[in-house]
Every structure is written in C-alpha cells, then in structure tokens.
Amino acid sequence: MPKRTYQPSKKKRMTTHGFLARTNSTKGPKVLQARRRKGRAQLAVKPSK
C-alpha cells in the first residue's frame, strides 16, 4: 500500500507557507494584504512548538 499524501515537515511548511516566504515572493505581499483586509487572525502559518 502506498504512503499517504501528507507527510508533514515543519521546515517545508514554513519555507512554503511561512510569513517570510510570503513577503519574499512576488505575489506574497498581496496575499498578506488580502488576509489583513479580511481580518484574519493569522496572516501566515505559525511555527508549531
């Protein structure tokens, strides 16, 4: 039987969806702006402890 689709990794999660990844990408600031406008509690993924 094959592995499941989601194989979690904190590093991968942060480099892809983290705040710094958003700010450094081309469309990222627009994503953050839209999330702020919508009133999101979290703008980007937080590192879990």
C-alpha distances in whole Angstrom, upper triangle without the diagonal:
4,7,9,12,15,15,19,22,25,27,25,25,29,30,28,29,32,36,37,34,36,39,39,37,39,38,37,41,41,38,39,43,41,39,43,44,42,42,39,39,37,37,34,31,33,31,30,32
4,7,9,12,12,16,19,22,23,21,22,26,26,25,26,29,32,33,31,32,36,35,33,36,35,34,37,38,34,36,39,38,36,40,41,39,40,36,36,34,34,31,28,30,29,28,29
4,7,9,9,12,15,19,20,18,19,22,23,22,23,25,29,30,28,29,33,32,31,33,33,31,35,35,32,33,37,35,33,37,39,36,37,33,33,31,31,28,25,26,25,24,26
4,6,7,11,14,17,19,17,17,21,21,20,21,23,27,28,26,27,31,31,29,31,30,29,32,32,29,30,34,32,30,34,35,33,34,30,30,27,28,25,22,24,23,22,24
4,6,9,13,16,17,14,14,18,19,17,18,21,24,25,23,24,28,27,26,28,27,25,29,29,26,27,30,29,27,31,32,30,31,27,28,25,25,22,20,22,21,21,23
4,6,9,12,14,12,11,15,16,14,15,18,21,23,20,22,25,25,24,26,25,24,27,27,24,25,28,27,25,28,30,28,28,25,25,22,22,19,16,18,17,17,19
4,7,10,12,10,11,14,15,14,15,17,21,22,20,22,25,25,24,27,26,24,28,28,25,26,30,29,27,29,32,30,30,26,26,23,23,20,17,18,16,16,18
4,7,9,8,8,11,13,12,13,14,18,19,18,20,23,23,22,25,25,22,25,26,23,23,27,27,24,27,30,28,27,24,23,20,20,17,13,14,13,12,14
4,6,5,6,9,10,11,12,13,16,17,16,18,21,21,21,24,24,21,24,26,23,23,27,26,24,26,29,28,28,24,23,20,20,16,13,13,11,11,13
4,6,5,6,9,10,10,10,13,14,14,16,19,19,19,23,23,20,22,24,21,21,24,25,22,24,27,26,25,22,20,17,17,14,10,10,7,8,10
4,5,5,6,9,10,9,13,12,12,15,17,16,17,21,21,18,21,23,21,20,24,25,23,25,28,27,27,23,22,18,18,14,11,11,9,11,12
4,6,5,6,8,9,13,13,11,14,16,16,16,19,19,17,20,22,19,19,23,23,22,24,27,26,26,23,22,18,18,14,11,13,11,13,15
4,6,5,6,7,11,12,10,12,15,15,15,18,18,15,18,20,17,17,20,21,18,21,24,23,22,19,19,15,14,11,8,9,9,10,13
4,5,5,4,8,8,7,10,12,13,13,17,17,14,16,18,16,15,19,20,17,19,23,22,22,18,18,14,13,9,7,8,7,10,13
4,6,6,9,8,6,9,11,11,11,15,15,13,15,18,16,16,19,20,19,21,24,24,23,20,20,16,15,11,10,11,11,14,16
4,6,9,9,6,8,11,11,10,13,13,11,14,16,13,14,18,18,17,19,22,22,22,19,19,16,14,10,9,12,12,15,18
4,7,8,6,7,10,11,11,14,13,10,12,14,11,11,15,15,13,16,19,18,18,15,16,12,10,7,6,9,10,13,17
4,6,5,6,9,10,11,14,14,10,12,14,12,11,15,16,14,15,18,18,18,15,15,11,9,6,5,7,8,11,15
4,5,5,6,9,10,13,13,9,10,12,10,9,12,14,12,13,16,17,16,14,13,10,7,5,7,8,10,14,16
4,5,5,6,9,12,13,9,10,13,12,11,14,16,15,16,19,20,19,17,17,14,11,9,10,11,12,16,18
4,6,5,6,10,10,8,10,13,11,11,14,16,15,17,19,20,20,18,18,15,12,9,10,12,13,16,19
4,6,5,8,8,4,6,9,8,7,11,12,12,13,16,17,17,15,16,13,10,8,10,12,14,18,21
4,6,8,8,5,5,9,9,8,10,13,13,14,16,18,18,17,17,15,11,10,13,14,16,20,22
4,7,9,7,8,11,12,11,14,16,16,17,20,21,22,20,21,18,14,13,15,16,18,21,24
4,6,5,8,10,10,11,13,15,16,17,19,20,21,20,21,18,15,13,15,18,19,22,25
4,6,7,8,10,12,13,14,16,17,19,20,22,21,23,20,16,16,18,21,22,26,29
4,6,5,7,9,10,11,13,15,16,17,19,18,20,18,14,14,16,19,22,25,28
4,5,5,6,9,10,11,12,14,15,17,15,17,15,11,10,13,16,18,21,25
4,5,5,6,9,10,10,12,14,15,15,17,14,11,11,14,17,19,23,26
4,5,5,6,9,10,10,12,14,14,17,15,11,12,16,19,22,25,28
4,5,5,6,9,10,11,12,11,14,12,9,9,13,16,19,21,25
4,5,5,6,9,10,10,10,12,10,6,8,11,14,17,20,23
4,5,5,6,9,10,10,13,12,9,11,15,17,20,23,26
4,5,5,6,9,9,12,12,9,12,15,18,21,24,27
4,5,5,6,6,9,8,6,9,12,15,18,20,24
4,5,5,6,9,9,7,10,14,16,19,21,24
4,5,8,11,12,10,14,17,19,23,25,28
4,6,9,11,10,13,16,18,22,24,27
4,6,9,9,12,15,17,20,22,25
4,5,6,9,12,13,17,18,21
4,7,9,11,11,15,16,18
4,6,7,8,12,13,16
4,7,9,12,15,18
4,6,10,12,16
4,7,9,12
4,6,9
4,7
4
